[in-house]
Amino acid sequence: MKVKEKSKKWLIAALALALVILTACAGIIIYVDPYFHYHAPISGLYYELDNERSQNDGIIKHFEYDGMIIGTSMAENFKTSEAEELFGGTFIKVPFAGGTYKEQNDNIANAIEANPNLKTVIRPLDYAYLMDDPDRVRDDLGSYPDYLYDNNPFNDVNYIFNKDILFNICLPMLQHTNSDKKSGITSFDDYANWMDEVEFGADVVLGDRTEYKSPESVQPFVDEVKEMVEANITQNVTDLAKANPDVDFYYYLTPYSIAWWGSQVELGNANRWIEAEKYAIELMLECDNIHLYSFNNEFDITTNLDNYSDECHHGEWINTQNLAWIYSGTDELTAENYEDYIAVEKDFYLNYDYNSLIR
């Protein structure tokens, strides 16, 4: 009997100890909260912003701001300090590399719900996503941390009992409180900026291409594709704007390089892209609080491959220029000028001598 009682006491003690350890681990993660799931950054700690899909939801829900910049990797090189200088207020930057229109729109909706002070949203609309399925999500980029986005406290165990977060993030952060390291967060100017990781220029963009071939056939803008554009833009762009007339949405179609257009002409897709763009523009111009821009006809930019690290991605100096143009109203699309814009764009990109790019 005594052996059984001792075993029982030992088991209770072991369980109690395990509970204490788990509670302590969870307490540390909740206190530090490197993903801002429960609260904003606490003073005295330095928070490295380096995990978009894990940290952005917390930034959206717990930071103070009245403006936000969101988008894919095309938005990662924006500087919130420049947006604040132009538009005033306080901006956050919450890019989702590779994120679809749906992912971006869902997070804007979350920001509007969490922050009644939000007044300004700046978002590049990736040209290559115009003809997407409206519900597409990039699940090919690794496991999405859904437990950080929902309101289910039970699946928070994936966060508060995560040994990698505890040992690789939280404990080192606490250790640094007694060092000379700074406190605060990575600046939003630097967050996700990839300028140091790439090279620019024609050699990088064109690679081993030796020619641009004539298309074997031209892809039409059929009703099925038009319906997909309508569903995508309506669900992931215009519905939210119509439901929130007090928020100003500054959206622009991303200016891809002349090399991208050359590839699309070769594939026979270029005219279809332009027709999809035209229809998307018409849908967005129905919303007075969507200020829509396109810099595709800034040919000094798109034809200069020194601005690009691949067919689509441009340097941070173009982000800076885009912000300035948005603020000044340059290249804004309206009901009065968008058809002229489309005509100029179509004439230029469908008739360009793409083989002149080959050196």
C-alpha positions as CSV (number, residue, x, y, z in Angstrom):
1,M,0.0,0.0,0.0
2,K,2.8,2.3,0.9
3,V,4.5,1.7,-2.5
4,K,1.2,2.5,-4.3
5,E,0.9,5.7,-2.3
6,K,4.4,6.7,-2.9
7,S,3.9,6.1,-6.6
8,K,0.8,8.1,-6.6
9,K,2.5,11.0,-4.8
10,W,5.4,10.8,-7.2
11,L,3.1,10.9,-10.2
12,I,1.2,13.9,-8.8
13,A,4.5,15.7,-8.1
14,A,5.8,14.9,-11.6
15,L,2.5,16.2,-13.1
16,A,2.7,19.3,-10.9
17,L,6.3,19.9,-11.9
18,A,5.4,19.4,-15.6
19,L,2.5,21.8,-15.2
20,V,4.7,24.4,-13.6
21,I,7.3,24.1,-16.4
22,L,4.7,24.3,-19.1
23,T,3.1,27.3,-17.4
24,A,6.5,29.0,-17.1
25,C,7.3,28.4,-20.7
26,A,3.9,29.7,-21.8
27,G,4.2,32.6,-19.5
28,I,7.5,33.7,-21.0
29,I,6.1,33.5,-24.6
30,I,3.0,35.3,-23.7
31,Y,5.0,38.0,-21.8
32,V,7.5,38.5,-24.6
33,D,5.0,37.7,-27.4
34,P,7.4,38.0,-30.4
35,Y,4.6,37.6,-32.8
36,F,2.4,40.3,-31.1
37,H,-0.5,37.8,-30.8
38,Y,-1.6,39.2,-27.4
39,H,-0.1,42.6,-27.2
40,A,2.1,45.3,-28.7
41,P,5.9,45.3,-28.0
42,I,6.8,45.8,-24.4
43,S,9.5,48.4,-23.5
44,G,13.0,47.2,-22.8
45,L,13.0,44.4,-25.4
46,Y,14.1,44.5,-29.1
47,Y,11.7,42.8,-31.5
48,E,13.2,41.6,-34.8
49,L,10.6,41.9,-37.6
50,D,11.5,39.0,-39.8
51,N,8.4,36.7,-40.2
52,E,5.7,38.3,-42.2
53,R,3.0,35.6,-42.0
54,S,3.5,35.2,-38.3
55,Q,4.0,38.8,-37.2
56,N,1.8,40.8,-39.5
57,D,-1.5,39.9,-37.9
58,G,-0.3,41.0,-34.5
59,I,1.1,44.2,-36.0
60,I,-2.3,44.9,-37.6
61,K,-4.2,44.2,-34.4
62,H,-2.0,45.7,-31.7
63,F,0.0,48.5,-33.2
64,E,-1.1,52.2,-33.3
65,Y,-1.4,53.5,-36.8
66,D,-3.8,55.3,-39.2
67,G,-2.1,54.3,-42.4
68,M,-0.9,51.0,-43.8
69,I,1.2,49.7,-46.7
70,I,0.4,46.2,-47.8
71,G,1.2,44.0,-50.8
72,T,3.5,41.3,-52.0
73,S,7.2,41.5,-52.5
74,M,6.5,44.4,-54.7
75,A,5.6,46.3,-51.5
76,E,8.5,45.1,-49.3
77,N,10.9,48.0,-50.3
78,F,8.5,50.8,-49.4
79,K,9.6,53.1,-46.5
80,T,6.9,54.1,-44.1
81,S,8.9,57.2,-43.2
82,E,8.4,58.4,-46.7
83,A,4.7,57.7,-46.6
84,E,4.4,59.5,-43.3
85,E,6.3,62.5,-44.7
86,L,3.9,62.7,-47.7
87,F,0.5,61.7,-46.2
88,G,1.0,62.5,-42.5
89,G,0.0,60.2,-39.7
90,T,1.6,56.9,-38.6
91,F,2.1,54.0,-41.1
92,I,2.7,50.3,-40.7
93,K,4.1,48.1,-43.4
94,V,2.7,44.5,-43.5
95,P,3.7,42.9,-46.8
96,F,3.0,39.2,-47.6
97,A,5.6,38.0,-50.1
98,G,3.7,36.1,-52.8
99,G,0.4,36.9,-51.2
100,T,-2.7,36.7,-53.4
101,Y,-5.4,39.4,-53.7
102,K,-7.5,37.4,-51.2
103,E,-4.7,37.3,-48.6
104,Q,-4.1,41.0,-48.8
105,N,-7.7,41.9,-48.8
106,D,-8.4,39.7,-45.8
107,N,-5.7,41.4,-43.8
108,I,-6.9,44.9,-44.8
109,A,-10.4,43.8,-43.5
110,N,-8.8,42.7,-40.3
111,A,-7.0,46.1,-39.9
112,I,-10.3,48.0,-40.5
113,E,-12.0,45.8,-37.9
114,A,-9.2,46.1,-35.3
115,N,-8.4,49.8,-35.9
116,P,-11.2,52.3,-36.3
117,N,-8.5,55.0,-36.9
118,L,-7.3,53.5,-40.1
119,K,-7.8,56.1,-42.9
120,T,-5.2,55.3,-45.6
121,V,-4.3,52.0,-47.3
122,I,-1.5,51.9,-50.0
123,R,-1.4,48.7,-52.0
124,P,0.3,47.6,-55.2
125,L,-2.0,45.3,-57.2
126,D,0.2,42.7,-58.8
127,Y,-0.5,42.7,-62.5
128,A,0.1,39.0,-62.7
129,Y,-2.7,38.3,-60.2
130,L,-5.5,40.0,-62.1
131,M,-6.8,36.7,-63.6
132,D,-6.5,34.7,-60.3
133,D,-9.2,32.5,-58.7
134,P,-10.7,34.9,-56.1
135,D,-10.2,32.3,-53.3
136,R,-6.6,31.4,-54.1
137,V,-4.2,31.3,-51.1
138,R,-0.5,30.7,-51.3
139,D,-0.3,27.4,-49.3
140,D,2.8,26.5,-51.3
141,L,4.9,28.9,-49.2
142,G,4.9,26.7,-46.1
143,S,2.4,26.1,-43.3
144,Y,0.2,29.1,-42.7
145,P,0.0,29.9,-39.0
146,D,-3.8,30.0,-38.9
147,Y,-3.7,29.7,-35.1
148,L,-2.4,33.3,-34.9
149,Y,-5.2,34.7,-37.0
150,D,-8.3,33.1,-35.6
151,N,-10.0,33.7,-32.3
152,N,-9.7,30.2,-31.0
153,P,-7.7,30.2,-27.7
154,F,-7.3,26.5,-27.7
155,N,-5.1,26.2,-30.8
156,D,-2.8,28.9,-29.2
157,V,-0.9,25.9,-27.8
158,N,0.9,25.9,-31.2
159,Y,2.3,29.2,-30.2
160,I,2.7,29.2,-26.4
161,F,4.2,25.7,-26.2
162,N,6.5,26.1,-29.2
163,K,10.1,25.3,-28.1
164,D,11.6,27.0,-31.1
165,I,9.9,30.3,-30.3
166,L,10.9,29.9,-26.6
167,F,14.6,29.0,-27.0
168,N,15.4,30.7,-30.3
169,I,13.5,33.9,-29.9
170,C,12.1,34.7,-26.4
171,L,15.0,33.7,-24.2
172,P,17.6,35.5,-26.3
173,M,15.4,38.6,-26.3
174,L,15.3,38.5,-22.5
175,Q,19.0,37.9,-22.3
176,H,19.6,41.1,-24.3
177,T,17.7,43.2,-21.8
178,N,20.9,43.2,-19.7
179,S,23.2,44.0,-22.6
180,D,23.9,47.2,-24.5
181,K,21.6,46.2,-27.3
182,K,18.9,48.6,-28.3
183,S,15.2,48.1,-27.5
184,G,12.2,48.6,-29.8
185,I,11.5,47.0,-33.1
186,T,13.0,46.7,-36.6
187,S,12.0,49.9,-38.4
188,F,9.3,49.5,-41.0
189,D,11.6,51.1,-43.5
190,D,13.9,48.1,-43.1
191,Y,11.3,45.4,-42.5
192,A,11.3,42.8,-45.3
193,N,13.5,45.0,-47.5
194,W,15.3,42.8,-49.9
195,M,17.6,45.3,-51.7
196,D,20.8,43.7,-50.3
197,E,19.9,40.3,-51.5
198,V,19.6,40.8,-55.3
199,E,21.4,42.3,-58.3
200,F,19.9,44.5,-61.0
201,G,20.3,45.0,-64.7
202,A,19.8,43.4,-68.1
203,D,22.1,40.5,-67.6
204,V,20.2,39.4,-64.5
205,V,16.7,40.0,-66.0
206,L,17.3,38.4,-69.4
207,G,19.5,35.6,-68.2
208,D,20.4,33.3,-71.1
209,R,17.6,34.5,-73.4
210,T,18.9,34.8,-77.0
211,E,15.7,36.0,-78.7
212,Y,12.0,36.8,-78.4
213,K,9.9,34.6,-80.7
214,S,6.7,35.5,-82.4
215,P,3.7,34.0,-80.7
216,E,2.3,30.8,-82.1
217,S,-1.2,32.0,-81.3
218,V,-2.9,34.9,-79.4
219,Q,-4.9,34.1,-76.3
220,P,-8.4,35.8,-76.3
221,F,-10.0,37.5,-73.4
222,V,-12.9,35.0,-73.2
223,D,-15.9,35.2,-71.0
224,E,-14.6,32.6,-68.5
225,V,-11.5,34.8,-67.9
226,K,-13.6,37.9,-67.6
227,E,-15.8,36.3,-65.0
228,M,-12.7,35.3,-63.0
229,V,-11.4,38.9,-63.1
230,E,-14.7,40.2,-62.0
231,A,-15.0,37.8,-59.1
232,N,-11.4,38.5,-58.0
233,I,-11.6,42.3,-58.2
234,T,-15.1,42.4,-56.7
235,Q,-14.4,40.1,-53.8
236,N,-10.9,41.2,-53.0
237,V,-10.8,44.9,-53.9
238,T,-14.1,46.7,-54.5
239,D,-16.4,45.1,-51.9
240,L,-14.3,46.2,-49.0
241,A,-13.9,49.7,-50.4
242,K,-17.7,50.1,-50.9
243,A,-18.2,48.9,-47.3
244,N,-15.7,51.4,-45.9
245,P,-16.3,54.8,-47.6
246,D,-14.3,56.6,-44.9
247,V,-11.1,54.8,-45.8
248,D,-9.0,56.0,-48.8
249,F,-7.5,53.2,-50.8
250,Y,-4.5,54.2,-52.9
251,Y,-4.0,51.3,-55.3
252,Y,-1.8,50.9,-58.3
253,L,-1.0,48.3,-61.0
254,T,2.5,47.2,-60.6
255,P,4.9,48.4,-63.4
256,Y,6.6,45.2,-64.6
257,S,9.6,45.5,-66.9
258,I,9.7,45.5,-70.7
259,A,11.1,42.0,-70.4
260,W,8.0,40.7,-68.8
261,W,5.9,42.2,-71.5
262,G,8.2,40.6,-74.1
263,S,7.6,37.2,-72.5
264,Q,3.9,37.7,-72.6
265,V,3.9,38.8,-76.2
266,E,5.9,35.7,-77.0
267,L,3.4,33.5,-75.2
268,G,0.5,35.3,-77.0
269,N,-0.9,36.6,-73.6
270,A,-0.1,40.3,-73.7
271,N,-3.4,41.5,-75.3
272,R,-5.4,39.3,-72.9
273,W,-3.6,40.9,-69.9
274,I,-4.4,44.3,-71.2
275,E,-8.0,43.5,-71.7
276,A,-8.1,42.0,-68.2
277,E,-6.5,45.2,-66.9
278,K,-9.0,47.4,-68.7
279,Y,-12.0,45.5,-67.2
280,A,-10.4,45.5,-63.7
281,I,-9.9,49.3,-64.0
282,E,-13.6,49.8,-64.9
283,L,-14.7,47.8,-61.9
284,M,-12.4,49.7,-59.5
285,L,-13.4,53.1,-60.9
286,E,-16.9,52.5,-59.6
287,C,-15.5,53.2,-56.1
288,D,-15.0,56.9,-55.2
289,N,-12.6,56.0,-52.4
290,I,-10.3,53.9,-54.6
291,H,-7.6,56.2,-56.0
292,L,-6.3,54.0,-58.8
293,Y,-2.9,54.5,-60.6
294,S,-0.8,52.7,-63.2
295,F,2.8,53.4,-64.0
296,N,3.0,51.0,-66.9
297,N,3.2,53.9,-69.3
298,E,6.2,55.4,-67.5
299,F,8.3,53.9,-70.2
300,D,11.5,55.4,-68.9
301,I,11.1,53.1,-65.9
302,T,9.8,49.9,-67.5
303,T,12.3,49.9,-70.4
304,N,15.3,50.5,-68.2
305,L,16.3,47.0,-67.0
306,D,18.7,48.6,-64.5
307,N,15.6,49.2,-62.5
308,Y,14.8,45.5,-62.2
309,S,16.2,42.3,-60.5
310,D,14.0,40.1,-62.6
311,E,11.2,40.6,-65.1
312,C,8.9,42.0,-62.4
313,H,10.7,43.3,-59.3
314,H,12.1,46.8,-59.3
315,G,14.4,48.6,-56.9
316,E,13.4,50.6,-53.9
317,W,14.0,53.8,-55.7
318,I,10.9,53.0,-57.8
319,N,8.9,52.4,-54.7
320,T,10.0,55.9,-53.6
321,Q,9.0,57.4,-56.9
322,N,5.6,55.5,-56.9
323,L,4.8,57.0,-53.5
324,A,5.6,60.5,-54.7
325,W,3.5,60.1,-57.9
326,I,0.6,58.7,-55.8
327,Y,0.7,61.6,-53.5
328,S,0.9,64.1,-56.4
329,G,-1.8,62.4,-58.4
330,T,0.5,61.6,-61.3
331,D,-0.8,58.7,-63.5
332,E,-4.1,58.5,-61.7
333,L,-6.7,56.7,-63.7
334,T,-10.1,58.2,-64.1
335,A,-13.3,57.5,-66.0
336,E,-12.2,60.2,-68.4
337,N,-8.6,59.1,-69.2
338,Y,-8.4,55.3,-68.7
339,E,-9.3,54.4,-72.2
340,D,-6.6,56.7,-73.6
341,Y,-4.1,55.1,-71.1
342,I,-5.1,51.6,-72.3
343,A,-4.7,52.6,-76.0
344,V,-1.2,54.0,-75.3
345,E,-0.2,51.0,-73.3
346,K,-1.4,48.5,-75.9
347,D,0.2,50.3,-78.8
348,F,3.6,50.4,-77.0
349,Y,3.9,46.9,-75.6
350,L,2.3,45.1,-78.5
351,N,4.6,46.8,-81.1
352,Y,7.8,47.1,-79.1
353,D,11.0,45.6,-80.7
354,Y,11.8,43.1,-78.0
355,N,14.8,41.6,-79.7
356,S,16.5,45.0,-79.3
357,L,16.8,44.1,-75.7
358,I,19.2,41.2,-76.5
359,R,22.9,42.2,-76.4
